[in-house]
Amino acid sequence: MDAVGKVKNSQQGAILPMVAISLVAILGMAALALDISNAHLEKTRLQNALDAAALSAAKVLDQTGNTLLADAAGHSTFDANTAAPGNAGLGEASASGDLTLVLEFSNTLNPFAPGTTPAQYVRARVDNYDVAEWFAPVLGVNDLAVAGTAVAGPSPTIKTACNVVPMMACGTPGEDNYGYSRGEVEQLKIGSGTSSEVGNGNFYLIRLDGSSGGADVREAAAGKFDACLDTGGDGDIETEPGNTVGPFAQGINTRLGIYNGPVSAADYPPDWFTDHAPYDEDDYIAGTVPDYDLDWYLNQYENVNPDSPPTGQPGRRILTMPVGNCDGLANGQSSVELLGFSCFYMIDKMNQAGQAVFYGQFKDDCGGNGVPGPDPGAGPGPRIIQLYKDPDTFDS
């Protein structure tokens, strides 16, 4: 063999080990990439489960003010998500006790201060989820762990509300809570029959989404209404003549477990707490504190045992009520400027006959359905529960 041939054979002999080493490195990197991709996928699945847990816990907290109930709801939702098809890794880690959910409660969002009261915001976090590795240990990578956090709580005041009752309270434009005070007993009467300035202390039944007549008012009062009212645009709402007060009372009283007319508990369950006692104009004039007032109601929720919650549906007794500018409004069908929305607690049932009077107390805030306005924490009224960026971490 000549000198050239010897050199070629020598080069080939040197290249083959290099190719083998490179191939091992390439395969190792590809295998590691598979493990890392799986870790990213598991991280996404974990985040989805945390988001759902935080939202569930925050919703129950908003409805009840009870952190034990909220904690139970958050864990239940998290467990249901980890056990869902497609979440085998999360499910196995949860079943073996290697996946620990922690729920924290804070009165403020930023700073998020666990343990402060009254709690409004919920943080759901998992500090360490050791993702299963297939090839990484071969390369000396033995710990592909991920973590996650999610925070949820009340939004800014709703601008567009989708679960209102077909009843509008008359309010004062420009005043805090439209001229009503939190916790004061209010006597709302059907508005004046003359065209004059009609202010606070009056109410009108309203038409929702083109509905009309007693049957529509009854079902909307019971909770069927699915369309929305918006304070933007022309901001007008249509009033309904007072001859539908009877059907309205049949619908609204389902929230207290009273069923008259074509309404049922199967379709419209009562509130968790329906205790009420007669309250009339003499009581109102005398300033009598109702037997079952707003403070009593909130206290009942704070003391619910999460292991044996009441039957019914929480929060039904708190109404998302439109508030309108009733100046110059007369009875009958009219168009009214929508000022916004408020939260109204039912003290007593509404009578189907006689004078149309409704007793209750306005509440600072309440849960609702709709679209929040742009300004966080602006004013009282209904809010939705939404996710927030965790102020203490970039990983949410």
C-alpha positions as CSV (number, residue, x, y, z in Angstrom):
1,M,0.0,0.0,0.0
2,D,1.4,3.4,-1.0
3,A,1.7,6.3,1.4
4,V,-1.5,8.0,0.2
5,G,-3.6,4.9,0.9
6,K,-2.1,4.6,4.4
7,V,-3.1,8.3,5.1
8,K,-6.7,7.7,3.9
9,N,-7.1,4.6,6.1
10,S,-5.7,6.5,9.1
11,Q,-8.2,9.4,8.5
12,Q,-11.1,7.0,8.2
13,G,-10.1,5.3,11.5
14,A,-10.1,8.7,13.2
15,I,-13.5,9.8,11.9
16,L,-15.5,6.8,12.9
17,P,-15.0,7.3,16.7
18,M,-15.8,11.0,16.3
19,V,-19.0,10.1,14.4
20,A,-20.0,7.6,17.1
21,I,-19.3,10.2,19.9
22,S,-21.2,12.9,18.0
23,L,-24.1,10.5,17.4
24,V,-24.3,9.7,21.1
25,A,-24.3,13.4,22.0
26,I,-27.0,14.2,19.4
27,L,-29.2,11.3,20.6
28,G,-28.6,12.4,24.2
29,M,-29.6,16.0,23.4
30,A,-32.7,14.8,21.6
31,A,-33.6,12.6,24.5
32,L,-33.1,15.5,26.9
33,A,-35.2,17.7,24.7
34,L,-38.0,15.2,25.0
35,D,-37.8,15.2,28.7
36,I,-37.7,19.0,28.8
37,S,-40.7,19.3,26.4
38,N,-42.6,16.9,28.7
39,A,-41.7,19.0,31.7
40,H,-43.1,22.1,29.9
41,L,-46.3,20.2,29.1
42,E,-46.7,19.1,32.7
43,K,-46.0,22.7,33.8
44,T,-48.9,23.8,31.6
45,R,-51.2,21.1,33.0
46,L,-50.2,22.1,36.5
47,Q,-50.9,25.8,35.8
48,N,-54.4,25.0,34.5
49,A,-55.2,23.0,37.6
50,L,-53.9,25.8,39.8
51,D,-56.0,28.4,37.9
52,A,-59.1,26.4,38.3
53,A,-58.5,25.8,42.0
54,A,-57.8,29.5,42.7
55,L,-61.0,30.6,40.8
56,S,-63.1,28.0,42.5
57,A,-61.9,28.9,46.0
58,A,-62.2,32.6,45.3
59,K,-65.8,32.2,44.1
60,V,-66.8,30.3,47.2
61,L,-64.9,32.9,49.4
62,D,-66.8,35.7,47.6
63,Q,-70.2,34.0,48.1
64,T,-69.6,33.0,51.8
65,G,-66.7,34.8,53.3
66,N,-65.7,31.4,54.8
67,T,-62.1,30.4,54.2
68,L,-62.7,26.8,55.3
69,L,-65.4,26.4,52.6
70,A,-63.1,28.1,50.1
71,D,-60.2,25.9,50.9
72,A,-62.4,22.8,50.6
73,A,-63.7,24.0,47.2
74,G,-60.2,24.8,45.9
75,H,-58.8,21.4,46.9
76,S,-61.8,19.6,45.4
77,T,-61.4,21.4,42.1
78,F,-57.6,20.8,42.0
79,D,-58.1,17.1,42.7
80,A,-60.8,16.8,40.0
81,N,-58.4,18.4,37.5
82,T,-55.4,16.2,38.4
83,A,-57.6,13.1,38.0
84,A,-58.9,14.2,34.6
85,P,-58.0,12.2,31.5
86,G,-54.7,13.4,30.1
87,N,-53.3,14.4,33.4
88,A,-51.8,11.0,34.3
89,G,-48.5,12.5,35.7
90,L,-50.3,14.9,37.9
91,G,-52.8,12.2,39.0
92,E,-50.0,9.8,40.0
93,A,-48.1,12.4,41.9
94,S,-51.2,13.6,43.7
95,A,-52.3,10.0,44.6
96,S,-48.8,9.2,46.0
97,G,-48.7,12.4,48.1
98,D,-45.9,13.9,46.1
99,L,-48.0,16.8,44.8
100,T,-49.1,19.3,47.5
101,L,-51.5,22.1,46.9
102,V,-51.3,25.1,49.3
103,L,-54.1,27.7,49.4
104,E,-53.5,31.1,51.0
105,F,-55.9,33.9,51.6
106,S,-55.3,37.7,51.7
107,N,-57.3,40.9,52.2
108,T,-55.2,42.6,49.6
109,L,-53.8,41.7,46.2
110,N,-50.6,43.7,46.2
111,P,-49.1,43.0,48.7
112,F,-50.5,39.6,49.0
113,A,-50.5,39.1,52.8
114,P,-51.5,35.5,53.8
115,G,-53.7,35.4,56.8
116,T,-55.1,38.9,56.7
117,T,-58.8,39.4,57.1
118,P,-61.4,39.8,55.8
119,A,-60.0,37.7,53.0
120,Q,-60.8,38.6,49.4
121,Y,-58.0,37.0,47.3
122,V,-56.8,33.4,47.0
123,R,-53.4,32.1,46.0
124,A,-53.1,28.4,44.9
125,R,-49.6,27.2,44.7
126,V,-47.5,24.0,44.3
127,D,-43.9,24.5,45.2
128,N,-42.4,21.3,43.8
129,Y,-43.7,18.9,41.2
130,D,-41.0,16.3,40.3
131,V,-41.8,15.5,36.7
132,A,-41.0,12.0,35.5
133,E,-37.7,11.7,33.5
134,W,-37.1,9.1,30.8
135,F,-33.7,9.9,29.4
136,A,-32.3,12.9,31.4
137,P,-30.8,10.7,34.2
138,V,-28.5,9.1,31.5
139,L,-26.9,12.6,31.1
140,G,-26.7,13.2,34.8
141,V,-29.9,15.3,35.0
142,N,-31.9,13.8,37.8
143,D,-34.3,16.6,38.9
144,L,-36.8,18.1,36.4
145,A,-39.1,19.8,38.9
146,V,-41.6,22.5,38.2
147,A,-43.7,24.8,40.4
148,G,-46.7,27.0,39.8
149,T,-48.9,29.6,41.4
150,A,-52.3,31.3,40.6
151,V,-54.1,34.2,42.3
152,A,-57.8,34.9,41.9
153,G,-60.2,37.4,43.5
154,P,-62.8,40.1,42.8
155,S,-62.6,42.3,39.7
156,P,-63.3,46.0,39.5
157,T,-67.0,46.9,39.6
158,I,-69.1,45.3,36.8
159,K,-69.8,47.6,33.9
160,T,-71.9,45.0,32.1
161,A,-74.1,42.8,34.3
162,C,-75.7,39.5,33.1
163,N,-77.6,38.2,36.2
164,V,-79.7,41.2,37.3
165,V,-83.2,41.0,38.8
166,P,-86.0,42.7,36.8
167,M,-86.2,45.5,39.4
168,M,-84.6,48.9,39.3
169,A,-84.0,51.0,42.4
170,C,-84.1,54.8,41.9
171,G,-80.8,56.4,42.8
172,T,-79.0,59.7,42.9
173,P,-76.5,60.4,40.2
174,G,-73.0,61.2,41.4
175,E,-73.4,60.1,45.0
176,D,-71.6,57.2,46.6
177,N,-73.6,54.0,46.1
178,Y,-76.2,56.2,44.4
179,G,-77.3,57.7,47.7
180,Y,-77.8,54.5,49.6
181,S,-75.8,53.4,52.7
182,R,-74.5,49.9,53.4
183,G,-76.5,48.1,56.0
184,E,-79.3,50.6,56.5
185,V,-82.8,49.1,56.1
186,E,-84.4,50.4,52.9
187,Q,-88.1,50.5,52.1
188,L,-88.5,50.4,48.3
189,K,-91.9,51.2,47.0
190,I,-93.3,51.2,43.4
191,G,-92.6,54.7,42.0
192,S,-94.9,57.6,42.1
193,G,-97.9,57.6,39.7
194,T,-97.3,61.3,38.7
195,S,-94.6,62.7,36.6
196,S,-92.4,64.3,39.2
197,E,-88.9,63.9,40.6
198,V,-88.8,60.4,42.0
199,G,-85.7,59.6,44.0
200,N,-84.3,57.1,46.4
201,G,-86.8,54.8,48.2
202,N,-88.7,53.9,45.0
203,F,-88.4,51.1,42.5
204,Y,-89.7,50.1,39.1
205,L,-90.0,46.7,37.5
206,I,-88.0,46.6,34.3
207,R,-88.0,44.7,31.0
208,L,-85.0,42.6,30.3
209,D,-83.8,41.8,26.8
210,G,-87.1,42.6,25.1
211,S,-89.2,40.4,27.5
212,S,-92.6,41.5,28.7
213,G,-95.5,40.2,30.7
214,G,-95.8,38.4,34.0
215,A,-94.3,35.1,33.0
216,D,-91.1,36.7,31.8
217,V,-90.9,38.9,34.9
218,R,-91.5,35.9,37.2
219,E,-88.7,33.8,35.7
220,A,-86.3,36.7,35.5
221,A,-86.9,37.4,39.2
222,A,-86.4,33.8,40.0
223,G,-83.0,33.9,38.2
224,K,-83.4,32.8,34.6
225,F,-82.2,36.1,33.0
226,D,-79.2,35.4,30.8
227,A,-78.8,38.6,28.7
228,C,-76.9,41.6,29.9
229,L,-77.4,45.3,30.8
230,D,-74.6,47.7,30.0
231,T,-73.8,51.1,31.6
232,G,-72.1,52.1,28.3
233,G,-73.7,53.4,25.2
234,D,-77.1,54.9,25.6
235,G,-77.4,53.2,29.1
236,D,-81.2,53.1,28.9
237,I,-83.4,50.5,30.5
238,E,-87.1,50.0,29.9
239,T,-89.6,49.9,32.8
240,E,-92.5,47.5,33.1
241,P,-96.0,48.5,34.2
242,G,-96.8,47.7,37.8
243,N,-99.4,45.1,37.1
244,T,-96.7,42.4,37.0
245,V,-95.8,42.9,40.7
246,G,-97.6,39.6,41.6
247,P,-95.5,37.4,39.2
248,F,-92.4,39.3,40.3
249,A,-93.1,38.4,43.9
250,Q,-93.6,34.8,43.0
251,G,-90.2,34.7,41.3
252,I,-88.2,36.7,43.8
253,N,-89.6,34.7,46.8
254,T,-88.1,31.5,45.5
255,R,-84.8,32.8,46.9
256,L,-86.3,32.4,50.3
257,G,-87.7,29.0,49.6
258,I,-91.2,30.2,49.0
259,Y,-92.9,28.7,45.9
260,N,-96.2,30.0,44.6
261,G,-97.3,29.8,41.0
262,P,-95.4,28.0,38.2
263,V,-91.9,28.0,39.9
264,S,-90.1,25.1,41.5
265,A,-87.2,24.4,43.8
266,A,-85.7,22.1,41.1
267,D,-85.4,25.0,38.7
268,Y,-84.8,27.8,41.2
269,P,-83.2,26.5,44.5
270,P,-83.4,28.6,47.6
271,D,-80.5,30.3,49.3
272,W,-78.6,28.4,51.9
273,F,-80.2,30.5,54.6
274,T,-83.8,31.5,54.2
275,D,-84.9,32.5,57.7
276,H,-87.0,35.7,57.6
277,A,-89.6,37.4,59.7
278,P,-92.4,39.9,58.9
279,Y,-91.1,43.4,58.5
280,D,-93.5,46.3,57.8
281,E,-93.7,50.0,57.6
282,D,-94.2,50.4,61.3
283,D,-90.9,48.6,61.9
284,Y,-89.2,50.7,59.3
285,I,-90.4,54.0,60.8
286,A,-89.4,52.9,64.2
287,G,-86.0,51.9,63.0
288,T,-86.4,48.3,64.2
289,V,-83.5,46.0,63.4
290,P,-84.7,43.0,61.4
291,D,-84.4,39.6,63.1
292,Y,-82.5,38.3,60.1
293,D,-80.5,41.2,58.8
294,L,-77.5,41.4,56.6
295,D,-75.0,40.9,59.4
296,W,-76.9,37.8,60.6
297,Y,-76.8,36.5,57.1
298,L,-73.1,37.0,56.6
299,N,-72.3,35.5,59.9
300,Q,-74.2,32.3,58.9
301,Y,-71.9,31.8,56.0
302,E,-68.8,32.5,58.0
303,N,-69.7,29.6,60.3
304,V,-70.7,26.9,57.7
305,N,-69.0,23.6,58.3
306,P,-67.4,22.6,54.9
307,D,-68.1,18.9,55.7
308,S,-71.8,19.5,55.9
309,P,-72.9,22.5,53.9
310,P,-76.6,23.5,53.7
311,T,-78.8,22.5,50.8
312,G,-79.7,25.0,48.1
313,Q,-77.5,27.5,46.4
314,P,-75.3,30.1,48.2
315,G,-75.8,33.8,47.6
316,R,-79.3,33.7,46.1
317,R,-80.6,36.2,48.7
318,I,-78.2,38.9,47.4
319,L,-79.6,40.5,44.3
320,T,-77.7,42.3,41.6
321,M,-80.0,45.3,41.1
322,P,-79.9,47.9,38.4
323,V,-80.0,51.5,39.7
324,G,-81.6,54.2,37.5
325,N,-82.1,57.9,37.4
326,C,-85.8,58.2,38.0
327,D,-86.2,62.0,37.9
328,G,-89.4,62.9,36.1
329,L,-90.5,59.3,35.7
330,A,-94.1,58.3,35.9
331,N,-95.7,54.8,36.3
332,G,-96.2,52.8,33.2
333,Q,-93.7,52.0,30.4
334,S,-90.8,54.4,30.2
335,S,-87.1,54.6,29.3
336,V,-84.7,55.3,32.1
337,E,-81.0,56.2,32.4
338,L,-79.0,53.3,33.9
339,L,-76.6,54.6,36.5
340,G,-75.0,51.3,37.4
341,F,-75.6,48.2,39.6
342,S,-75.8,47.6,43.3
343,C,-76.1,44.6,45.7
344,F,-79.3,44.3,47.7
345,Y,-80.0,41.8,50.5
346,M,-83.6,40.6,50.9
347,I,-84.8,41.0,54.5
348,D,-88.3,39.6,54.1
349,K,-90.4,38.1,51.3
350,M,-92.4,40.3,49.0
351,N,-96.1,40.2,49.3
352,Q,-98.0,39.3,46.1
353,A,-101.0,41.5,47.0
354,G,-101.5,45.0,48.3
355,Q,-98.9,47.7,48.3
356,A,-95.8,46.9,46.4
357,V,-93.1,47.3,49.1
358,F,-89.7,45.6,49.3
359,Y,-87.5,45.6,52.4
360,G,-83.8,45.0,52.3
361,Q,-80.3,46.4,52.8
362,F,-77.7,47.4,50.3
363,K,-74.3,45.6,50.5
364,D,-71.0,47.0,49.5
365,D,-70.2,44.3,47.0
366,C,-71.3,40.9,45.7
367,G,-70.5,38.3,43.2
368,G,-72.0,38.6,39.7
369,N,-71.7,37.7,36.1
370,G,-70.6,40.1,33.4
371,V,-67.7,42.3,32.4
372,P,-65.8,44.5,34.9
373,G,-65.0,48.1,34.3
374,P,-61.4,49.5,33.8
375,D,-60.6,50.8,37.3
376,P,-59.6,48.2,39.9
377,G,-61.5,48.6,43.2
378,A,-63.6,51.5,41.9
379,G,-66.8,51.8,43.9
380,P,-69.2,49.3,45.4
381,G,-71.3,46.9,43.4
382,P,-71.2,43.5,41.9
383,R,-68.0,42.0,40.7
384,I,-66.8,38.9,38.9
385,I,-64.1,36.6,40.1
386,Q,-61.0,36.6,37.9
387,L,-57.4,35.6,37.8
388,Y,-54.6,38.0,38.6
389,K,-50.8,38.0,38.0
390,D,-49.3,36.9,41.3
391,P,-47.5,40.0,42.6
392,D,-44.8,37.8,44.3
393,T,-43.7,35.8,41.3
394,F,-43.2,35.9,37.6
395,D,-44.3,32.3,37.4
396,S,-48.1,32.6,37.3
